């Protein structure tokens, strides 16, 4: 072989930009990095030339200069030592995708962490500049480890042992549950049951507290089933079956987790219970299956993409040393569908 063929394109370097403008490398570097005492006209001239020539600073060079890796980590909750694949949950997939886009737009790459990381060694291996931690449990060891390492963290939902933790984006599940209860009562329901994870997630605790406060305010009976999070679908079916066999039977049911939907629908099918004719059904987390299933199911849409965007924005402020105001309560929306149509 003579080595002939298409020439391999070479990456534009900072020296190429300097030679193009007739400036020193140090001047170009200071212009692009915001250093020195250069005139704004010079900085703008350098920025335009860098863009025209396609210059992009290498991630390694940025990491060396700034003491950062240019990556942030996105950590999902761990259930049953990681054996339950939480990324299969639609809300987490939506949130991870939105976080990756928000990070990329800010010049960072996103790393999705494995279900089990271990202690400091695992987080050091990941080497992220900061971490978005989803649904921490009470006294979450991941949060404690990252604090010991000095790694900035923002959580989506609270660690309930840290009520004053400001770096959090929360969906306000207590008010969301009350919103569903008010809607069901307006549609004629009086015996409203709740299926909720038996977990120390703040979302579960807030949903249960909101339900109990609403029941006390309205003189309603509490009909609650706590479901272990490690066996979501099977236990949702079993508990829904037992619940719907009781007399008097509930006339409405809130499944606080979207994963309960298949088990509840199967229980209704086995018992010959029609929705919404015999039972009004709502779920605490929206999904495409809830939207397009038969019947379409009323749900709280806690807008997971927006939650993740807000969490990434807050985390980047922490990484870059800017003041951060928190906590942030993100908006949710009630999506009313035919599963809670008023009985005629």
N, C-alpha and C positions, 0 to 999 in steps of 0.2 A: 504494500500500500504506500502511496506517495504522500499521504496526509492531506491531500487536497479535499476540498468540499466546502460547505458553507462555514463561514467564520462564526465562531461562537461569540455571542454578544457578551461584552464585559460590563460589569456593574459600574455605574457612575460613582466616582469617589468624591470626597470633599476637595481633594487636590485638583480634580477636573474642574470643579466649580471655581476654585481660586484662579486657575490658569485662564479660564474663560473670561473672568472679570479683570484680570490683572491685579488681583489682591493677594495678600498673604493668606496662608491656611488658617492662621490664628484669627485673622479678621473675619473670615467666612464662618469659622466655628463660633466666634463670639456673636456674630449676627444671628445665626440660627438658634443659638442656645439662650439668647437673652442676656448674655454677659457683656462686660466692658462698658464703655461710655460712648458708644458709636451713635452717630446721628440716625434718626429714624429713616431718613432717605436712603442711607447706606444699607440698613437692615432690609428695607423693602426691596432694594435692588438685588440683594443677595437672595432673598426669598423667591423672587420672580425667576432668577437665573436657575436656582436649584430645582424649581418646579419644571421649567422648560427643559432642563437636561435630564430630568427624571431621577434626581438624587434623593435617596432615602437613607437616613442614618441607620447603621446596622444595629440590631437589637443588642448585640454583645457590647458595642461601643456605648450605647445608652446605659446599659446596665453597669458598665465600668464607671462611667462618669457620674451617674446619679445614685449608684449603690442600690439599684433595683433590677429586677428581672424582666419587668414589663408584662407580667402575668398576674392574673387574679384567679383564685380558686372558687368553685361553686360546690358546696357540700350538702348533699341530701341527707335526710334523717336515716338512721340505721334501725331496722326492725329485726328482731330475732337474730342477732349477730350477723346481719347482712344477707340472710337467706331469702328475705322478701325483696324482690326487685322494685324499689320505689321509683326508678326511672320509668317503669311501665305506667305509672299514674300520669294521666294526661296533663294535669295542672303542673306537675314538676317538669315535664317535657317542654311545655309552653314557657315556663319560667326560665329554664336553662337556655332555651333558644333566644329569648329576649335578653338575658344577661350577656350571652355571647355577642349579640349585636351591639348592645350598649357599650361593652368593653372595647370591642373592635373600633367603634366610632371614636373612642377616646384614646386610641393608640395602644390598647392592651389586648393580649390574648387571654382566653378563658380556658382554665383547666377544670375538668369535671373529676372530682376526687372519687376513689373507689369506696365501696360501702364501709370497709374497715381500714383505718389508716395506722392505728397504733398510737404511740405517744409522740414525743418530740422528734424522734428519728424519722418517722413517716412524713411529718409536716416539713421538716428540713429537706427531705428528698424532693417534695413537691416544689418548695422554694418560691412560693407565691408572695407577692408584695402585700396582699391582703386577701381576706376570705369572706365570702357571703355564705352564711350558715343558715340552712333552712330548718325550720321546726325543731329547735333544740328541745331536749327533754329537761326536766327539772334537775338542776345541778350538772348540766351537760359537760362532760370531761373534755370535749373538743374545745369548748370555749375557754375553759381554764388553762388548757395546754397552750393555746394560741396566745393568751394573755401573758403566760410565763415567757414565751418566746418574743414578746413585744410585737406580734403581728397584728395589724389593724383588722378588726372584725366588725361586720354588720350582720345582724340576724334578721331573718324574716320570721316573725313571731318571737315571743319572749321566752327566755329561761325564767320560769316562775319563781326561782330563788333569787332573781335579780330584778325586783320590781322597779328599781330606779335606773336600770340600764337604758341610756338614751339612744344608743346606736341600733335602732330597731325600726322595721317597717311592719305594721300590723294591720290585719284585715278587719278587726273589731268583730269577732265572731259572736260575742254576746248580743250586740245590737242586730247582727244579721239574723240570729235565731229568733229574736223578738219580732223582726220584720216578717219572717215566715209564719210565726204564730199568729200575728195580727191578720195576715192575709188569709190563713186557714179559717180563723174565727169569722172573718167577714164572709167567707164562703159557706158558713153554716156548721163547721166542725166544733164539737164540744169536748170530745175525748181524744186528745191529740197525744200520740206516743212519740218517743224520741229514741232512736238508735244512735249511740255515740261511742267512740273508741275509749276503752279503758286504758288510757295512756296519760302520761304526765306532760303532754303537749299543751301549751297555753291555749291553742285553738279549741281543743276538746274541753278543757276546764272552763273556758269562757262560754262555750256553747251550752254546757250543762248549767252553769250559773245563770245564764240568761234565761234558759228554760224554766228553772226553778223560781227565779224572781217573777217571771211572767205568770206562772201558775199561781203563785201566792197572791199576786195583784188581782187575778181574775177568779180566785176561789176554785181553780181547776185542779183535778186530781193529777198527781205526777205519775206518769207511766213511762218508765225509763228502763232501757236495757243497755248495759255496758258490755262492749264487745272487745276481746283481746285483739290488738292490732296485728299480731303475727299471723292470724288465720281469718283474714277479713271476709272473703267470700263465703266460705263454708259456715262460719258462725253467724254471718248476717242472715243466711237462709234459715238456719236452725232457730235463731232468736225470733226472726220474723214469723216463722211458722208457729212457734209456741205463743207468741204475742197475739197473733190473729185468730187463734183458737180459743182465746179467753172469752168469757161472757161477763158483762157486756163487752163486745169487741170495740176496739178503737175505731173511730170514724175518720181519723186522719193519722198520717205517719210522716215524721221527718227523719230521713236517713242523713245524718250529719256529714257522712263521708260519701263521696261519689262511688267508691268501690262497693258500697252496700247495695247499689241499684240492682245488679243481676240477681243477688240472693233474695231481695224483697220481691222482685217481679216473679221469680220462680215460685216463691211461697204463695203469692196471690194466685198464680195459675193453678197450682196443685189444690188449693182450697176453693177454687171457683169464684174468687173475689174479683169483681170488675173494678177498674180504675177509669174514671172517677165515680162510677155509679155506686159502688159499695164502700170505697175507700179513697180519700183524697191523699195524694202522695207528693211530697216535695223532698228535694235533696239539698245538702248544704254546700255543694260544689258543682259547678256546671261542667258539661262536657258535650262533645258532639253526639255521643250516644244518647244523652238526655235530650238533646235538641231534636234529633232526627229519629228517635226510637218510636215504638208503638206501645203505648201512647207517648207523645212528647211530654217530658216531665218538667214541672216547675222547679226552678233552681236558683240559688244564690250564685251569681257570678262575681267572685272576689277579684277578678281581673289579674290573674297571676303574672301576665306579661308586664303590666304596669308596676306591680309590686317589685319584680326583679329589676326593672329599670331604675326605680327609686332607690333600691338597695345598692345597686352598682354606683349610682351617682353619689350617694352618701359615702360609700367605701372609698371612692376616688378622692373625695374631699379629705377624708382621713389620711389616706396615703400621702397626699400632697401637702399635708399640714395646714389645711384651711379650717376655720371654725365650722362646726357641724351643729345644726339644730335638730333635735329629735326628742322623743320618738315621732315618727310619721304614721298617721292613720290613713291608710289608702282607702279609696272609695270602693264600694261594692254596688252591684245592681241586682234587682229582683227580676228574673226572667219568668214571666207568667205564661204557662202553657196549659194544654188541655187536661193534664192530670189533676188539676185543681179547679176544673170548671164547676160552677155552682150547680147543685142538684136541682132538678126541675120537679 
